[in-house]
Amino acid sequence: MELEVLTPICCSSSAPPLERDEAVRVAAGFKALADPARVQLLHLVSTADAGEACVCDLTAALGLSQGTVSHHLKILVEAGLLSRERRGTWAWYRVVPEALTAIAGTLATPERV
């Protein structure tokens, strides 16, 4: 009786690897989202009725101090996930859609036939 030897199929990917610069930008986004408060802030800004949110509204919604919320928002802005516009004494925040698309794109599962 002859034994059939099965050759394992190596894992392969049809997608090319991310360019290093893109991987660095995406990693910064993931790092910024590694804190639950920042995920909550990004959610609040992305779902705001006007498409933007004032820091004063975000502070009340999370029950955190203004300094803590500002710190988290600064990290999200530095990571490129939010943009900030100062209006008088308050800062208003908007989601940067391209940044979220880049993060989501790294997690996309290619369709299989």
N, C-alpha and C positions, 0 to 999 in steps of 0.2 A: 504494500500500500504506500503510495507516494503522498507526502504531506505538501499541501499548498502553502507557500510562503507569501504572506501578505506584505506588500511594501507600503509603509505608511505614507500618506499623502501629506506633504509639507503644507503648512498654512501659508496662504498667499493672500495678497491684497491687490486689487486692481487699481486702487487709488494711489497716486504718488504721495510720498511723504510731504508734509508741510515744509515750506521754506523756513529756515531758522528764524528770520525776522518775524514772520507770521506766528510761528510757534511761541516766540517770546511775548508777543502782544496777547495772544490767546491765554498763555499761562498767567500773565498779569491779571487778566480778567477773572480767571478761575481763582487766583489767590485772593483777589478782592472779594469774591463771593464766598470765601471760606468762613465767613462770620454770619451767624443767623440774623443779626441786626441789619447788616448790609443787604442781605437777601430781602428782608422785609422792606427796607428803604427802596430798593430797586423796584420791588413789586408795587409799593405805594405810588412811586413816581410814574411807573409805566401804566398804571390804571387810573391815574388822576383824570378827572373830567376834562380839564382844559389841555391835557397833554403835558402839563407841567405842574410842579408843586413847590410851594414856598416852604422854606425851612421851618417857619413858625408852625405850619400845619403838621409837618413830619414829626416835630418834637412832641407835640400833644398826642399824636396817634400812637407813638411807641412807648410813651411814658418814660423816656430817657431824658437826661439833662440836655440842654441846648449845646453845651460843649461836647458831649459824647456824640450827639447826632451830627454835629458839624465835623467832628473828626472822621466819622464813618463816611460822610458825604465827600469829604476831601479825598479819601482813599478811592472811592468810586469814580470821582472826577479824574484823578491821576491815572487810574487804570483805563480811562477812556470810555467807561460805561455810561457816564452822565456828563452833561454839559451844564455849566452854571452861568447865570446872568444876574448881575447885581442891579437891583432897583431900589434906590434909596437905601434904607438900612437893612433890607431883606435880600436874601439870595433866592433865586428861583432855579429849579433843576428840571432838566429834560433828559430822557433816555436818548442815547446815541444808537439808533437802530442798526447801523453797520457793525458796531461792536458786538451787539447781541447776536447778529447773524453770523459773525465770524466764530463766536463761541459755539453756537448751535451747529454750525457747519462741521466742526471737528468731531461732533458726536453723531452725525448723521450716518445711518446705516444704508449702504448702497442697496438698491433693489436687486434681488437675485431672480434669475430666470428659472 
